[in-house]
Amino acid sequence: MQVRAWIRFLLLVVGMTASGVLHAQGIIDTIRSRGELVIATDATYPPFEYKKDGQIIGFDVDVATELARDLGVKLRWIDSEWAGVLGALESGKADLVMAGVTITEERKTKGYLFSRPYFLSGQVIARRKGDTRIQKPEDLKDKIVSVQQETTGQFAVQKIGVPKDHMLKFDQIQDGLLDLRNKKSDACVGDLPTIKAILSKGYPEIELAGPVFVKENLGIVAWKTHPELIAQVNRSLDRMMAGGAYARSYPQWFEEPYDTALVAALDKVKDQGSPVPAALEAATAHPIGTVQSVGGSAFTFRWDLLKDALPILARGAVLTLELTALSLVFGVVGGLLLALARVSPFVLFRPFAVAYVEVVRGTPLLMQIYVIYFVLPAIGIGLSPFVAGVLALSLNAAAYTSEIFRAGIESIDSGQMEAARSLGMDYPTAMRWVILPQTLRRVLPPLTNEAVALLKDSSLVSVVALSELMRAGKEIATNSGSPTTVYLTVAVFYLVMTLPLTWLVRRLEQKWQPISRPRAKKVAV
């Protein structure tokens, strides 16, 4: 035992030493020793980054390739949804973020460092062709507007004065445009290059309503402890803009020339990125430098953030409970009907019940939500986000609970039905008074598991612009600079919601299962 203890102690010392060396080592040296530059992105944002034939391509990819070349390393992308992109910096999973990120003072104060602007962008309004009601930003105040969540497009719409209940927030700008095409929203606001790129490949029913109404500058993002990396990025961007790299790539992706006017405009806003000390600028000029990282932990739990976050998360939790409760009721009723159809002596109903269960269980819930919300309008069935979310969750839950009920019914001894029929009961009466009461007791535990799973699956309805608990958490985490704090708090919310459910079911099991109840001790007379 003493030998094992010493081995563990040595391993701990070695681990702490290695950790200390890694911390003391500059981020640039760390990247070079690792042999790769890791960049997080949301590859749904043409022409900056999107996937084609399984590969991420776009203007940002060309720029990132040059950055990696200057560092003498390979390039690796982490592709995730927008809500998790900036969080990859805090957790240390990525060195940089390139996802068409707008430079804002608010993001700077939350721990993000920005390179000098490498692209001049802006927000535009997309509308259905011929909709003359929308011609300028002020026309949006009483309209339903689609935006990508927690982007500067959403912030621009809020600044115009559009009420919160008139904004539909999606994970991807493509979904906002699709919502506009389906006439569920009146307009969609987003970055000009991305909306132009998407409209050029489809959506003939949509047009731009005027020029850019909010000018923006895009930058490359690093975490607050890595100013030396931003210094290196700025040096590489300067080289690309002065050399031929920009001139070759820019016209390919934006279909406009990279001329002297654009160069002058980029140079004019050069100082809008995060300031970098002169000492770090000088240090990064050398091929390999040893620059000390600024101290600080990426996993600090921010109690101050919870003051503003808790009310928002609580509202999201209430919506989650509403979705779960309604979907569970409809799902259990639907599942019971499907199970009865499958075990019914009337064989006419069986094929339809079997087909429904197999189709729903064989396709992802996320796809079902997309079909109900985005596809059904094409055949004239338009549903609100809440109704579409409840319907999708209910239909999905019905398929799974039907199998739970069917297994429970078939587990009841066949003699029970025979005895009931011999007493003169018909099939429905015997099922109602004899079989189903026993079935309910047996299927209660798996039904509880389904209810807990349904509560967690409700997070998927965020794709149709419902701000349930997980979506509310994503919105706060995206620009808070502390996703660790937010996501841990969200996890606690889910735990608090599921524990009472499991406790209630245990109590019901004890009440409904006489065998499992402790027997009272006999008192001697």
Backbone torsions as a table, in degrees:
resi	resn	phi	psi	omega
1	MET	NA	-36.2	179.9
2	GLN	-65.5	-37.8	179.3
3	VAL	-62.3	-45.1	179.1
4	ARG	-60.8	-41.0	-179.7
5	ALA	-62.9	-41.7	178.7
6	TRP	-66.0	-38.9	178.9
7	ILE	-62.6	-44.5	179.1
8	ARG	-62.3	-39.5	179.8
9	PHE	-63.8	-43.8	179.5
10	LEU	-63.7	-42.0	177.9
11	LEU	-62.0	-39.2	178.7
12	LEU	-63.9	-42.8	179.0
13	VAL	-63.3	-44.7	179.3
14	VAL	-61.4	-43.4	-180.0
15	GLY	-62.6	-43.0	179.5
16	MET	-66.7	-37.0	178.2
17	THR	-64.8	-45.2	179.6
18	ALA	-62.7	-40.1	178.8
19	SER	-63.2	-41.4	179.3
20	GLY	-65.5	-40.2	178.2
21	VAL	-62.8	-41.7	-179.1
22	LEU	-64.6	-38.4	-179.4
23	HIS	-68.3	-40.2	-178.3
24	ALA	-70.7	-26.6	-178.4
25	GLN	-72.1	137.5	178.1
26	GLY	-62.7	153.2	-177.8
27	ILE	-63.3	-34.8	179.5
28	ILE	-67.2	-42.9	176.3
29	ASP	-64.1	-37.3	178.7
30	THR	-61.9	-44.2	179.2
31	ILE	-62.5	-42.4	-178.7
32	ARG	-69.1	-38.5	178.8
33	SER	-69.9	-31.6	176.1
34	ARG	-72.3	-30.6	177.9
35	GLY	86.4	10.2	179.4
36	GLU	-154.4	146.5	173.7
37	LEU	-100.8	120.8	-176.0
38	VAL	-101.4	122.7	-177.8
39	ILE	-124.2	129.3	177.0
40	ALA	-92.4	143.6	-179.5
41	THR	-154.6	170.0	170.6
42	ASP	-117.8	97.4	-171.1
43	ALA	-77.9	51.9	175.5
44	THR	-131.5	30.5	-168.8
45	TYR	-131.8	66.1	178.8
46	PRO	-66.3	149.6	0.7
47	PRO	-91.2	12.8	-178.6
48	PHE	-74.8	-49.9	175.8
49	GLU	-156.1	130.6	174.6
50	TYR	-160.1	167.6	-175.5
51	LYS	-100.2	138.5	174.5
52	LYS	-141.2	123.0	-177.1
53	ASP	55.0	36.9	176.7
54	GLY	82.1	-2.5	-178.7
55	GLN	-111.3	143.0	175.9
56	ILE	-81.8	124.4	178.6
57	ILE	-130.7	167.4	177.5
58	GLY	139.5	178.0	-178.0
59	PHE	-61.7	-43.1	179.7
60	ASP	-62.0	-32.6	178.8
61	VAL	-65.9	-40.6	177.6
62	ASP	-62.9	-42.9	179.9
63	VAL	-66.3	-44.6	-178.7
64	ALA	-63.3	-36.0	178.3
65	THR	-61.1	-39.8	177.1
66	GLU	-67.5	-39.5	178.0
67	LEU	-60.1	-45.6	179.9
68	ALA	-64.9	-37.0	179.7
69	ARG	-64.3	-41.0	179.0
70	ASP	-64.3	-31.9	178.5
71	LEU	-84.1	-10.9	179.9
72	GLY	72.8	32.3	-178.0
73	VAL	-132.1	172.5	175.1
74	LYS	-82.1	165.4	-179.2
75	LEU	-112.1	131.1	175.6
76	ARG	-130.3	132.8	-179.1
77	TRP	-101.9	143.6	167.6
78	ILE	-112.1	112.0	-177.5
79	ASP	-98.8	117.3	178.5
80	SER	-144.2	171.5	178.0
81	GLU	-69.5	158.1	-172.4
82	TRP	-54.9	-37.8	-176.2
83	ALA	-60.9	-23.4	-177.7
84	GLY	-106.2	-0.5	-173.3
85	VAL	-67.7	-53.9	-177.5
86	LEU	-66.4	-29.9	177.9
87	GLY	-64.2	-22.1	178.8
88	ALA	-64.8	-23.8	177.7
89	LEU	-73.6	-47.3	-178.2
90	GLU	-61.8	-39.2	-177.8
91	SER	-78.8	-8.8	179.8
92	GLY	81.4	10.0	179.4
93	LYS	-76.3	-21.8	-179.2
94	ALA	-134.4	151.6	176.5
95	ASP	-86.6	-37.3	-177.1
96	LEU	-138.6	162.9	171.0
97	VAL	-123.2	128.4	172.7
98	MET	-130.7	104.4	-176.5
99	ALA	-152.5	39.0	-177.7
100	GLY	61.9	41.9	-173.8
101	VAL	-83.8	126.3	178.6
102	THR	-79.2	136.7	177.1
103	ILE	-76.4	118.5	177.0
104	THR	-133.6	150.3	178.4
105	GLU	-64.3	-34.8	-179.7
106	GLU	-61.7	-43.1	179.1
107	ARG	-68.1	-33.9	177.8
108	LYS	-63.4	-41.4	-178.6
109	THR	-69.9	-14.3	-178.4
110	LYS	-99.4	14.0	171.0
111	GLY	105.4	7.2	-178.9
112	TYR	-102.8	134.3	175.4
113	LEU	-101.1	137.4	-178.1
114	PHE	-115.6	142.8	171.5
115	SER	-73.1	175.3	170.3
116	ARG	-60.4	151.1	178.7
117	PRO	-57.9	133.5	177.7
118	TYR	-114.7	-1.2	175.6
119	PHE	-156.2	139.5	178.2
120	LEU	-100.8	119.5	-174.1
121	SER	-127.6	-164.6	178.8
122	GLY	174.6	163.8	-178.5
123	GLN	-93.4	137.8	176.9
124	VAL	-128.9	164.4	179.0
125	ILE	-107.4	127.8	173.2
126	ALA	-105.0	139.3	179.7
127	ARG	-138.1	166.5	173.4
128	ARG	-71.6	143.3	-177.3
129	LYS	-57.4	132.9	177.8
130	GLY	86.8	-2.6	-179.2
131	ASP	-82.9	86.5	-175.7
132	THR	-75.1	-3.0	176.2
133	ARG	-66.3	-25.5	-175.9
134	ILE	-114.2	107.1	179.9
135	GLN	-129.0	-20.7	-179.5
136	LYS	-145.6	164.9	-176.2
137	PRO	-55.2	-37.9	-177.8
138	GLU	-63.1	-20.6	-179.9
139	ASP	-72.2	-10.5	-177.1
140	LEU	-85.1	-9.8	-171.1
141	LYS	-58.4	-33.3	-179.6
142	ASP	-112.8	21.0	-177.9
143	LYS	-110.1	163.9	172.9
144	ILE	-89.3	122.4	-172.4
145	VAL	-121.8	131.9	176.5
146	SER	-95.7	137.5	178.1
147	VAL	-142.7	165.9	169.9
148	GLN	-88.5	131.3	-171.9
149	GLN	-60.4	140.8	174.5
150	GLU	53.8	39.1	173.6
151	THR	-115.7	170.0	178.7
152	THR	-67.0	-19.2	172.8
153	GLY	-63.9	-44.3	177.2
154	GLN	-63.1	-42.6	-178.5
155	PHE	-65.4	-35.8	178.4
156	ALA	-65.5	-40.0	179.0
157	VAL	-66.7	-39.3	177.1
158	GLN	-63.3	-38.6	-179.3
159	LYS	-67.0	-32.1	176.9
160	ILE	-63.6	-31.6	-179.4
161	GLY	111.5	17.4	178.0
162	VAL	-71.6	127.2	-180.0
163	PRO	-60.7	152.5	-178.7
164	LYS	-59.7	-36.9	-178.6
165	ASP	-76.8	-0.7	175.4
166	HIS	-103.6	1.5	178.6
167	MET	-104.7	130.7	174.3
168	LEU	-108.7	114.2	-173.9
169	LYS	-102.9	124.5	-176.5
170	PHE	-117.3	159.1	177.3
171	ASP	-70.6	-29.4	-178.4
172	GLN	-130.0	144.8	-179.8
173	ILE	-67.1	-26.2	177.0
174	GLN	-60.3	-38.1	179.2
175	ASP	-67.1	-34.3	176.5
176	GLY	-65.4	-40.2	177.5
177	LEU	-68.1	-37.7	177.9
178	LEU	-65.7	-38.0	177.3
179	ASP	-63.9	-38.2	176.5
180	LEU	-65.0	-43.8	179.3
181	ARG	-63.5	-34.7	179.6
182	ASN	-80.4	4.3	176.2
183	LYS	65.6	26.8	174.1
184	LYS	-91.6	-17.7	173.1
185	SER	-132.6	160.6	-176.9
186	ASP	-92.9	-22.7	-177.7
187	ALA	-155.8	164.4	176.0
188	CYS	-136.0	132.2	-178.4
189	VAL	-115.0	132.0	-179.9
190	GLY	-166.8	-177.5	-179.7
191	ASP	-66.5	136.6	-178.6
192	LEU	-56.0	-51.3	-176.5
193	PRO	-61.0	-40.6	-177.8
194	THR	-69.1	-45.8	179.8
195	ILE	-64.0	-40.1	177.3
196	LYS	-61.8	-43.0	-178.9
197	ALA	-64.4	-40.6	-179.1
198	ILE	-70.2	-43.5	-178.8
199	LEU	-65.4	-29.9	-179.5
200	SER	-69.8	-17.9	-178.3
201	LYS	-105.0	5.0	-178.9
202	GLY	169.7	-161.5	177.6
203	TYR	54.6	56.3	179.3
204	PRO	-66.7	-14.0	-178.2
205	GLU	-82.3	-5.3	-172.7
206	ILE	-116.1	145.5	178.0
207	GLU	-139.8	164.8	176.7
208	LEU	-84.1	138.8	179.6
209	ALA	-101.7	75.9	178.3
210	GLY	93.3	179.7	-177.9
211	PRO	-81.3	-173.8	177.1
212	VAL	-59.1	132.7	178.2
213	PHE	-109.2	-10.6	172.5
214	VAL	-137.0	116.6	179.7
215	LYS	-83.4	140.4	-177.2
216	GLU	-139.6	156.8	176.1
217	ASN	-120.5	132.4	-178.6
218	LEU	-98.0	143.0	179.7
219	GLY	-137.0	166.5	174.3
220	ILE	-92.7	137.6	-168.7
221	VAL	-111.5	139.2	172.4
222	ALA	-130.4	165.8	179.2
223	TRP	-78.5	158.2	-171.3
224	LYS	-61.3	-21.1	-179.0
225	THR	-87.1	5.7	-174.5
226	HIS	-126.2	55.1	178.9
227	PRO	-64.7	-29.3	180.0
228	GLU	-65.8	-28.3	177.6
229	LEU	-71.1	-39.7	176.7
230	ILE	-63.4	-37.4	177.0
231	ALA	-60.9	-42.0	178.3
232	GLN	-66.7	-40.1	178.5
233	VAL	-62.3	-43.7	178.5
234	ASN	-60.7	-39.9	179.6
235	ARG	-63.8	-40.9	179.3
236	SER	-68.1	-40.4	178.4
237	LEU	-63.1	-40.8	177.4
238	ASP	-59.5	-43.4	179.3
239	ARG	-63.4	-43.3	-178.2
240	MET	-65.2	-40.1	-178.2
241	MET	-70.8	-35.1	179.7
242	ALA	-80.3	-29.3	-179.6
243	GLY	-90.3	-151.0	-174.9
244	GLY	-100.3	-4.1	-175.0
245	ALA	-63.1	-47.2	179.3
246	TYR	-66.2	-42.3	-177.4
247	ALA	-62.4	-29.3	178.6
248	ARG	-80.6	-40.0	-172.1
249	SER	-87.0	-39.9	-172.5
250	TYR	-57.3	-52.5	-178.7
251	PRO	-63.0	-29.1	-178.7
252	GLN	-63.5	-38.5	-173.5
253	TRP	-97.1	-25.6	-174.7
254	PHE	-115.5	-1.4	174.5
255	GLU	54.3	38.8	173.2
256	GLU	-149.1	153.4	-173.1
257	PRO	-74.0	150.6	172.2
258	TYR	-94.9	85.9	-171.5
259	ASP	-104.5	-177.8	-176.3
260	THR	-64.5	-30.9	179.4
261	ALA	-65.0	-40.7	179.5
262	LEU	-69.4	-40.0	177.1
263	VAL	-59.1	-44.5	180.0
264	ALA	-64.7	-39.0	179.9
265	ALA	-66.0	-40.7	177.9
266	LEU	-66.5	-38.5	-179.6
267	ASP	-69.3	-29.2	-179.1
268	LYS	-66.4	-33.2	-177.7
269	VAL	-103.3	18.4	-174.2
270	LYS	-56.1	-33.1	-174.4
271	ASP	-87.0	6.8	-178.0
272	GLN	-80.4	-9.5	174.3
273	GLY	-75.2	-175.5	179.4
274	SER	-73.1	135.0	179.0
275	PRO	-65.5	138.7	179.6
276	VAL	-118.2	127.2	179.5
277	PRO	-56.2	146.4	-177.9
278	ALA	-59.8	-33.7	-179.7
279	ALA	-62.4	-38.7	179.0
280	LEU	-71.9	-36.6	175.9
281	GLU	-58.5	-43.3	-180.0
282	ALA	-68.3	-39.0	-177.8
283	ALA	-64.6	-39.6	-177.8
284	THR	-76.7	-5.9	178.1
285	ALA	-73.6	-20.8	179.3
286	HIS	-83.5	150.1	-178.2
287	PRO	-56.3	-42.8	179.0
288	ILE	-136.3	122.7	179.8
289	GLY	-125.6	159.1	175.1
290	THR	-114.2	97.6	-176.9
291	VAL	-110.1	130.4	-177.5
292	GLN	-74.4	136.0	177.5
293	SER	-74.5	145.7	174.8
294	VAL	-69.5	139.2	-177.4
295	GLY	-68.9	166.4	177.7
296	GLY	135.0	145.8	-179.8
297	SER	-101.9	137.4	178.4
298	ALA	-76.4	-13.7	-172.9
299	PHE	-111.4	28.5	176.8
300	THR	-69.8	130.2	178.7
301	PHE	-85.3	120.2	-174.7
302	ARG	-96.4	101.8	179.0
303	TRP	-69.5	-31.2	-178.6
304	ASP	-64.9	-29.7	180.0
305	LEU	-68.2	-30.4	-175.9
306	LEU	-67.0	-26.6	-178.9
307	LYS	-56.4	-43.9	179.1
308	ASP	-88.1	-27.0	-174.1
309	ALA	-79.3	-35.2	-173.6
310	LEU	-58.9	-45.7	178.2
311	PRO	-60.6	-37.5	179.3
312	ILE	-68.0	-43.4	178.5
313	LEU	-66.0	-34.5	178.9
314	ALA	-64.9	-41.4	177.0
315	ARG	-63.8	-39.3	176.5
316	GLY	-64.2	-37.1	179.0
317	ALA	-66.5	-37.6	177.4
318	VAL	-62.4	-44.2	178.1
319	LEU	-63.7	-39.0	177.1
320	THR	-60.1	-43.7	179.3
321	LEU	-66.0	-38.7	177.9
322	GLU	-63.1	-46.4	178.4
323	LEU	-60.5	-45.0	-177.6
324	THR	-65.5	-45.5	-177.2
325	ALA	-62.3	-49.1	-179.6
326	LEU	-64.3	-44.5	-178.4
327	SER	-65.8	-35.4	179.8
328	LEU	-67.6	-42.9	178.9
329	VAL	-61.6	-52.3	-179.2
330	PHE	-65.5	-37.3	-179.0
331	GLY	-67.5	-40.7	179.7
332	VAL	-68.0	-43.9	177.9
333	VAL	-62.3	-46.3	178.7
334	GLY	-64.3	-39.4	179.0
335	GLY	-64.6	-39.5	178.1
336	LEU	-64.2	-42.3	179.0
337	LEU	-63.7	-41.0	178.3
338	LEU	-64.8	-41.1	179.2
339	ALA	-64.1	-42.5	178.1
340	LEU	-63.2	-35.6	178.1
341	ALA	-66.1	-35.2	-177.6
342	ARG	-75.2	-30.5	-179.4
343	VAL	-100.2	0.6	-177.2
344	SER	-69.1	146.8	175.1
345	PRO	-69.9	-12.5	176.8
346	PHE	-84.1	97.2	-171.8
347	VAL	-67.8	-13.2	-178.0
348	LEU	-61.5	-32.6	-175.4
349	PHE	-83.9	-20.7	-171.3
350	ARG	-61.3	-48.6	-177.1
351	PRO	-58.5	-38.8	-179.2
352	PHE	-68.0	-40.9	178.8
353	ALA	-65.7	-42.9	179.6
354	VAL	-63.9	-44.4	-179.7
355	ALA	-61.7	-43.3	180.0
356	TYR	-60.8	-48.8	-177.4
357	VAL	-61.6	-44.6	-177.0
358	GLU	-67.5	-39.3	-179.6
359	VAL	-67.4	-47.0	-177.2
360	VAL	-68.0	-43.7	-179.9
361	ARG	-72.6	-19.7	-178.7
362	GLY	-92.4	1.3	178.9
363	THR	-126.2	148.9	-177.7
364	PRO	-67.6	145.6	177.3
365	LEU	-60.8	-38.2	-179.9
366	LEU	-60.0	-40.7	178.4
367	MET	-65.3	-38.3	179.3
368	GLN	-63.7	-38.8	177.7
369	ILE	-64.2	-44.0	178.3
370	TYR	-60.0	-44.3	-178.3
371	VAL	-62.5	-46.6	-176.6
372	ILE	-65.9	-39.4	-175.0
373	TYR	-88.1	-41.4	-173.0
374	PHE	-98.0	-29.3	-174.5
375	VAL	-92.1	-40.2	-177.9
376	LEU	-57.8	-33.4	176.7
377	PRO	-58.7	-24.8	178.4
378	ALA	-64.9	-21.8	177.6
379	ILE	-110.4	20.0	173.5
380	GLY	88.9	10.6	-180.0
381	ILE	-110.8	98.0	-179.9
382	GLY	-104.2	122.6	-178.6
383	LEU	-117.2	147.9	174.9
384	SER	-68.6	159.2	179.7
385	PRO	-55.3	-42.4	-177.8
386	PHE	-65.8	-46.4	-180.0
387	VAL	-63.7	-42.4	179.5
388	ALA	-62.9	-40.3	179.0
389	GLY	-64.6	-46.1	178.9
390	VAL	-63.5	-42.3	-179.1
391	LEU	-62.7	-46.2	-179.1
392	ALA	-63.3	-46.1	179.6
393	LEU	-64.9	-38.1	-179.2
394	SER	-67.4	-46.0	-179.8
395	LEU	-63.2	-38.7	178.9
396	ASN	-68.2	-44.4	-179.7
397	ALA	-64.9	-34.9	-179.8
398	ALA	-59.8	-39.7	-179.0
399	ALA	-64.3	-41.4	-177.6
400	TYR	-76.6	-40.8	179.7
401	THR	-69.7	-26.2	177.6
402	SER	-62.4	-38.4	178.2
403	GLU	-69.4	-34.0	176.7
404	ILE	-65.1	-46.9	179.3
405	PHE	-65.2	-41.2	-178.8
406	ARG	-61.8	-44.0	178.4
407	ALA	-64.1	-38.0	179.1
408	GLY	-66.5	-42.9	179.1
409	ILE	-63.2	-43.3	-177.6
410	GLU	-72.9	-14.5	178.3
411	SER	-80.8	-15.6	178.5
412	ILE	-74.7	132.5	-178.1
413	ASP	-55.4	134.7	-177.8
414	SER	-60.9	-23.3	178.8
415	GLY	-63.4	-24.7	178.6
416	GLN	-63.9	-45.8	178.8
417	MET	-66.8	-42.2	-179.4
418	GLU	-62.4	-40.2	179.2
419	ALA	-65.4	-41.1	179.6
420	ALA	-65.3	-40.5	179.5
421	ARG	-67.4	-33.8	179.9
422	SER	-69.4	-20.8	176.8
423	LEU	-85.7	2.3	176.0
424	GLY	99.8	4.2	178.6
425	MET	-79.0	142.9	172.4
426	ASP	-81.9	175.3	-175.0
427	TYR	-59.4	-50.6	-179.8
428	PRO	-60.1	-40.6	-179.1
429	THR	-66.3	-43.0	178.4
430	ALA	-63.2	-40.2	178.6
431	MET	-65.2	-41.8	-176.8
432	ARG	-67.7	-45.1	-170.3
433	TRP	-100.1	-18.3	-175.5
434	VAL	-114.2	-52.4	-171.9
435	ILE	-79.6	-51.1	-173.4
436	LEU	-64.0	-39.4	177.4
437	PRO	-59.3	-39.9	177.5
438	GLN	-70.3	-36.1	179.3
439	THR	-62.9	-44.8	-177.1
440	LEU	-57.5	-40.0	179.3
441	ARG	-64.8	-36.5	-177.2
442	ARG	-76.3	-32.0	-174.6
443	VAL	-93.8	1.4	-177.9
444	LEU	-58.9	-46.9	178.8
445	PRO	-59.4	-50.4	178.7
446	PRO	-65.5	-29.6	175.2
447	LEU	-65.5	-34.3	176.3
448	THR	-64.2	-43.3	177.3
449	ASN	-60.1	-39.5	178.7
450	GLU	-65.8	-38.5	178.8
451	ALA	-64.7	-42.4	178.3
452	VAL	-64.6	-43.1	178.6
453	ALA	-63.6	-38.0	179.4
454	LEU	-65.3	-39.7	178.4
455	LEU	-60.2	-42.0	179.8
456	LYS	-74.7	-34.7	178.5
457	ASP	-68.1	-18.7	179.6
458	SER	-61.1	-18.1	178.3
459	SER	-63.7	-21.3	-177.7
460	LEU	-71.6	-20.3	-178.6
461	VAL	-71.5	-4.4	176.9
462	SER	-61.6	-20.8	-179.8
463	VAL	-68.8	-15.5	177.2
464	VAL	-109.3	32.2	170.5
465	ALA	68.3	33.6	173.1
466	LEU	-103.0	124.8	-176.8
467	SER	-89.3	65.8	174.3
468	GLU	-75.0	-172.0	-170.0
469	LEU	-57.9	-49.7	-177.0
470	MET	-65.9	-39.6	178.7
471	ARG	-64.7	-42.6	177.8
472	ALA	-60.1	-41.0	177.6
473	GLY	-63.5	-41.5	178.6
474	LYS	-62.2	-42.2	-178.1
475	GLU	-62.2	-39.6	179.0
476	ILE	-72.5	-41.9	-175.3
477	ALA	-68.8	-29.1	-173.6
478	THR	-58.1	-44.9	-175.4
479	ASN	-119.5	11.0	-178.1
480	SER	-79.4	-22.7	-174.2
481	GLY	79.2	5.3	-179.4
482	SER	-146.8	63.8	179.6
483	PRO	-63.0	-26.2	178.6
484	THR	-58.9	-47.3	179.3
485	THR	-60.1	-46.5	-174.5
486	VAL	-67.2	-47.6	-175.2
487	TYR	-70.0	-33.1	174.5
488	LEU	-65.5	-38.2	177.7
489	THR	-66.7	-40.5	176.9
490	VAL	-60.9	-41.1	179.0
491	ALA	-61.2	-39.2	178.0
492	VAL	-64.7	-40.6	177.5
493	PHE	-58.3	-48.1	179.5
494	TYR	-61.2	-40.4	-179.8
495	LEU	-64.4	-41.9	179.1
496	VAL	-63.7	-33.4	-179.2
497	MET	-78.0	-30.5	-176.5
498	THR	-86.9	-31.0	-177.6
499	LEU	-60.8	-45.2	177.6
500	PRO	-60.7	-33.2	179.7
501	LEU	-65.8	-46.4	179.8
502	THR	-66.7	-35.4	177.7
503	TRP	-64.7	-43.2	-179.7
504	LEU	-61.4	-42.4	-178.3
505	VAL	-66.4	-38.5	177.5
506	ARG	-61.8	-39.8	178.1
507	ARG	-65.0	-40.6	178.2
508	LEU	-65.5	-38.6	177.9
509	GLU	-61.3	-43.2	179.6
510	GLN	-64.7	-35.3	-178.4
511	LYS	-76.0	-36.8	-174.0
512	TRP	-92.4	-10.8	-179.5
513	GLN	-110.5	90.5	-177.4
514	PRO	-57.7	-32.2	-176.4
515	ILE	-66.4	-36.0	-176.7
516	SER	-81.3	-9.6	-179.4
517	ARG	-76.5	139.1	177.5
518	PRO	-65.6	134.4	-178.9
519	ARG	-81.8	142.4	179.9
520	ALA	-71.0	140.0	179.9
521	LYS	-70.6	138.2	178.1
522	LYS	-73.8	134.2	-179.7
523	VAL	-92.9	126.0	179.9
524	ALA	-68.4	137.4	-179.9
525	VAL	-97.6	NA	NA
